[in-house]
Amino acid sequence: MSRKIAGPEIERLVQLLARLPGLGPRSARKAVLALLKRRNDLLLPLTEALQQAIAKISECPVCGNLDTVSPCSICQDTRRDQGLIVVVEEVGDLWALERAGIVSARYHVLGGHLSPLDGIGPEQLNVASLIARAQSPEVKEVLLALNATVEGQSTAHYISDLLAASGVTVSRLAQGVPIGGELDYLDDGTLAAAFKARRKV
Ligand SMILES: [Zn+2]
């Protein structure tokens, strides 16, 4: 039997933090110690920020983004291209595209990818609402910016089949050699995708 080192309150904190992605029990324990040591400049502000998040942040009913206003500020932004919907798996992907500042369109967050083995089918994702949005007359193109993983790509296939009848242009991100990438360092999959997507110069 393992010996109890800390009280149940601390154990609970560790267990909760250990559920976060990228944090195992060991790093969760470290994080808890840091929080408890820095009560005023870390633990208290974090608690307040978490309470604010619960009170104010919600999922956008239109696109699935997280924001303090509903519909989210991106959906409400009329300066964005209303003809393009960029489909992503997670809100983190939306953030990445926004940080890069390369597109000024609206988004649709699926909430993951199809994964039959984990019981994740189209009903578990925001697919129906995407198909409904794509019927809207102002929408001209749906860009499937999904991960270049097997699951991401099979999800993209599934959605493009569903959208085939709707008359919108369905596109996906190109795959290939990254900017600054050296061929020698690329994995076989990336190299094969780049070869397949070759263009006339
Ligand atoms: Zn939205």
Residues whose N, C-alpha, C, O or C-beta is under 5 A from the ligand:
A	BS01	ZN	C60 V62 C63 G64 N65 P71 C72 C75
